[in-house]
Amino acid sequence: ELSKLAANAFLAQRISSINSLSAVCEATGADVSEVARAVGLDSRIGPKFLQASVGFGGSCFQKDILNLVYICEGLNLPEVAAYWQQVIDMNDYQKTRFSQKIIECLFNTVTDKRISILGFAFKKNTGDTRETPAITVCRTLLDEGAQLNIYDPKVEPEQIIADLTHPKVTESPEHVKRAVQIFADPYDAVRGTHALVVCTEWDEFVSLNYERIYASMMKPAYIFDGRKILPHERLQQIGFHVQTIGKRLLQQQDTAATVRPAPFPAAHHLTNGYGPLPANGDGPSAQAYDTDPGHRDSSDARRIAFDAAAGWWQCFLRMDCTGTSTKPPPAPAVDRPASDRLARRSTPPPAPPPTPHRFQIGCRIVRTVRTSVQSDAILGGVTSTVESLLGQRPRSRTRSTPGGSTSGDDNITIPPEDRKYYY
């Protein structure tokens, strides 16, 4: 019995070891595939089970390692138990890290975005979904508000829904059923989605027509290869933004790595992925985005700018009507000794911390769009909506002139007390 547990523990340990190095490779710019190939050339190690991925699954590895941990704890060997527990912890970390990478690359929000999941089984050529990494990926995306299209050639739709609505996975099975769609064809699964995530190394995924897939997806189109099976360079030539495990891929256009996303997530998106946030209070209108004839051929900077502006809009909505963020009520006064009161009189009170200003946030929204969007129609639509809600015109970053401090666009003198609110 111990031999069987040890065999599976050793195999899982190799996977967790190479997955831990994949994080190092991404941080340093190395390629984990090259590291694995070099390590595998050593006859004492060998090349098997050194393929970095989103993580291992199945009914044996995790179960047998946990059994081994239990035995070690029962034998009063806490250090040995902790050693083997770390194999499981590293596998969980890899699944979580990959899921978070998807969210970060999609401008730190997947709310109302549709993402296709290719592969749900824990490995190819099986319909077994026990402990599959796809469950963790799907759960994370669903918790963040994403809509999922799932395709797997062997897993039954009922099994996928059962796994994702399990009490250990979600507390809201009805929400999962509304947000998840199962498809019998991969091309149908990716149509109209913002991103494609490979969770199982099915051979058919390598031979898909990715030109056709790219044409049917929202732009910018993202591929997250969790199994390192796709031709990344060719996909980039087609136009995809590609992310994988254990390797940094240089993107041809700006991504969230070069244009920092907004600190607050956007709450609403059009079906084409560009907005709008309606002018009735949910956010600035972007109707001009759909009327602009060249928006589908424009750079990804527009999408980045609008997502960032949408995030700032959430900050805008958190401000009260007076223009500053809502503060908690002041603490009740406390009767202090006379000596304490006299000491306080001689020391000026500290300046209150600065609070966000609604006009400042409005300027930031317009500025975010202005820096990347070249369409006057789009910028005008967003600016006019913010202007109408603010009651005054947002201005750009101030610049010094011989006549005083003025706004960069309108050449309007800014009162000194308001200069700190301008961008």
GIHUUR-V324729 format. One record per pair of residues at least 4 apart in sequence whose C-alpha atoms are under 7 Angstrom apart, sorted by sequence separation. I is the first residue (numbers start at 1). GAP is how many residues later the second one is. D is the distance in whole Angstrom. If there is no record, write none. Layout:
i: {I	I}
gap: {GAP	GAP}
d: {D	D}
This chain:
i: {1	2	3	4	5	6	7	8	9	10	11	12	13	14	15	16	17	18	19	20	21	22	23	24	25	26	31	32	33	34	35	36	37	42	59	60	61	62	63	64	65	66	67	68	69	70	71	72	73	77	78	79	80	81	82	85	86	87	88	89	90	91	92	93	94	95	96	97	98	99	100	101	102	103	104	106	133	134	135	136	137	138	139	140	141	142	155	156	157	158	159	160	161	162	165	166	167	172	173	174	175	176	185	186	187	204	209	210	211	212	213	217	231	232	233	234	235	236	254	255	256	269	270	278	279	287	288	294	300	301	302	303	304	305	306	307	308	309	310	311	312	313	314	319	320	336	337	338	339	340	341	342	343	357	358	359	360	361	362	363	364	365	366	367	369	375	376	377	378	379	380	381	382	383	384	385	386	387	400	401	407	414	415	25	40	41	72	73	103	121	141	142	164	165	183	225	235	236	254	256	269	270	277	278	279	319	320	336	387	400	401	406	407	414	25	40	41	72	103	121	122	183	190	236	243	269	270	277	278	279	289	319	320	387	399	400	406	25	40	103	121	122	214	268	269	277	278	318	319	387	398	399	406	72	73	121	122	165	268	277	398	399	405	406	72	120	268	276	277	370	398	399	405	22	37	122	232	241	276	369	397	398	21	121	122	165	275	276	396	397	69	395	396	396	36	120	69	69	228	366	223	228	366	222	223	224	225	226	65	221	222	223	224	225	226	221	222	223	224	190	194	206	192	193	194	206	362	398	157	191	192	193	194	397	398	62	187	191	192	195	196	197	198	201	396	397	127	190	194	195	196	197	198	199	200	211	395	396	126	127	194	195	196	197	198	199	201	135	198	274	367	22	139	283	325	115	117	148	149	150	151	324	325	359	363	18	114	115	116	117	118	119	120	147	148	149	150	151	274	324	325	362	363	19	111	112	113	114	115	116	117	118	119	147	148	149	150	151	324	363	15	18	19	110	111	112	113	114	115	116	117	118	121	149	151	323	324	14	15	56	110	111	112	151	323	14	55	110	323	15	11	95	99	151	55	150	319	54	55	149	54	95	99	266	95	316	54	266	266	316	254	262	265	316	254	261	264	263	264	266	12	262	312	262	264	264	9	313	8	312	218	9	218	8	9	309	5	309	363	364	5	308	309	363	360	359	360	5	305	306	58	305	357	57	134	305	20	302	16	58	59	301	302	58	59	301	57	58	116	13	16	57	58	116	16	19	57	57	124	56	116	123	124	55	115	122	123	124	54	114	115	116	117	118	119	120	121	114	115	116	117	118	119	120	220	113	115	116	117	118	119	117	118	288	289	288	286	288	286	285	286	285	284	285	284	284	279	107	105	106	105	108	107	109	111	112	108	109	112	54	53	54	53	53	53	52	32	31	32	31	30	29	29	26	25	26	25	26	22	23	22}
gap: {4	4	4	4	4	4	4	4	4	4	4	4	4	4	4	4	4	4	4	4	4	4	4	4	4	4	4	4	4	4	4	4	4	4	4	4	4	4	4	4	4	4	4	4	4	4	4	4	4	4	4	4	4	4	4	4	4	4	4	4	4	4	4	4	4	4	4	4	4	4	4	4	4	4	4	4	4	4	4	4	4	4	4	4	4	4	4	4	4	4	4	4	4	4	4	4	4	4	4	4	4	4	4	4	4	4	4	4	4	4	4	4	4	4	4	4	4	4	4	4	4	4	4	4	4	4	4	4	4	4	4	4	4	4	4	4	4	4	4	4	4	4	4	4	4	4	4	4	4	4	4	4	4	4	4	4	4	4	4	4	4	4	4	4	4	4	4	4	4	4	4	4	4	4	4	4	4	4	4	4	4	4	4	5	5	5	5	5	5	5	5	5	5	5	5	5	5	5	5	5	5	5	5	5	5	5	5	5	5	5	5	5	5	5	6	6	6	6	6	6	6	6	6	6	6	6	6	6	6	6	6	6	6	6	6	6	6	7	7	7	7	7	7	7	7	7	7	7	7	7	7	7	7	8	8	8	8	8	8	8	8	8	8	8	9	9	9	9	9	9	9	9	9	10	10	10	10	10	10	10	10	10	11	11	11	11	11	11	11	11	12	12	12	13	14	14	15	16	16	16	17	17	17	18	18	18	18	18	19	19	19	19	19	19	19	20	20	20	20	23	23	23	24	24	24	24	24	24	25	25	25	25	25	25	25	26	26	26	26	26	26	26	26	26	26	26	27	27	27	27	27	27	27	27	27	27	27	27	28	28	28	28	28	28	28	28	28	29	29	29	29	30	30	30	30	31	31	31	31	31	31	31	31	31	31	32	32	32	32	32	32	32	32	32	32	32	32	32	32	32	32	32	32	33	33	33	33	33	33	33	33	33	33	33	33	33	33	33	33	33	34	34	34	34	34	34	34	34	34	34	34	34	34	34	34	34	34	35	35	35	35	35	35	35	35	36	36	36	36	37	38	38	38	38	39	39	39	40	40	40	41	41	41	41	42	42	44	44	45	45	46	46	46	46	47	47	47	48	48	48	49	49	49	50	50	51	52	52	53	53	54	55	55	56	56	56	59	59	59	59	60	60	60	60	61	62	62	63	63	63	64	64	64	65	65	67	70	70	71	71	71	71	71	72	72	72	73	73	73	74	74	74	74	74	75	75	75	76	76	77	77	77	77	78	78	78	78	78	79	79	79	79	79	79	79	79	79	80	80	80	80	80	80	80	80	81	81	81	81	81	81	82	82	89	89	90	92	93	95	96	96	97	98	100	101	102	106	149	150	150	151	153	154	156	156	156	157	157	157	172	173	173	174	175	192	193	214	215	215	216	217	218	219	220	221	221	222	222	223	223	224}
d: {6	6	6	7	6	6	6	6	6	6	7	6	6	6	6	6	6	6	7	7	6	6	6	6	6	7	7	6	6	6	6	6	6	6	6	6	6	6	6	6	6	6	6	6	6	6	6	6	5	6	6	6	7	6	6	6	6	6	6	6	6	6	6	6	6	6	6	6	7	7	6	6	6	7	4	7	7	6	6	6	6	6	6	6	7	5	7	7	6	6	6	6	6	6	6	6	6	7	6	6	6	6	6	6	6	6	6	6	6	6	6	6	6	6	6	6	7	5	6	6	6	6	6	5	6	7	6	6	6	6	6	6	6	6	6	6	6	6	7	7	6	6	7	6	6	6	6	6	6	6	6	7	7	6	6	6	6	6	7	6	6	7	6	6	6	6	6	6	6	6	6	6	6	6	6	6	6	6	6	6	5	7	6	4	6	6	5	6	5	7	5	7	6	6	7	7	6	6	7	6	6	4	6	5	5	6	6	7	5	5	7	5	6	6	6	4	7	7	6	6	6	6	7	7	7	4	6	4	6	5	7	4	6	5	6	7	5	6	4	6	5	5	7	7	6	5	5	7	6	6	7	6	5	6	6	5	7	5	7	5	6	6	6	6	5	7	6	6	7	6	4	6	6	5	7	4	7	6	5	7	6	5	7	6	7	7	6	7	6	6	5	6	6	6	6	5	6	6	6	7	7	7	6	6	6	6	6	6	7	5	5	5	5	5	6	6	6	6	6	7	6	7	6	5	5	6	6	7	6	5	5	6	7	6	6	7	7	5	6	6	6	6	6	6	7	4	5	7	6	4	5	5	5	5	7	7	7	5	7	5	7	6	6	6	5	6	7	7	7	6	6	7	7	6	6	7	7	6	6	6	6	6	6	7	5	6	6	6	6	6	6	6	6	5	5	5	5	5	7	6	7	6	6	5	6	6	5	4	5	4	5	5	5	6	6	6	6	6	5	7	6	6	7	6	4	5	6	6	6	6	6	6	7	7	7	5	6	6	6	7	6	5	6	6	5	6	6	5	7	7	7	6	5	6	6	6	6	6	6	5	5	7	7	6	7	6	6	5	5	6	7	5	5	7	7	5	5	7	6	7	6	5	7	6	6	7	7	7	6	6	6	7	7	7	6	5	5	6	7	7	7	7	6	6	5	7	6	7	6	6	6	5	7	5	6	6	7	6	6	7	6	5	5	5	7	7	7	5	6	6	6	5	6	5	6	7	5	6	6	7	6	6	6	6	5	7	6	5	7	5	6	6	6	6	6	6	6	6	5	5	5	5	5	6	6	6	6	6	6	6	5	7	7	6	6	5	7	6	6	6	6	6	5	6	6	6	6	5	7	7	5	6	5	5	6	7	7	7	7	5	6	6	5	7	6	7	5	6	6	5	6	7	6	5	5	5	6	6	6	6	4}
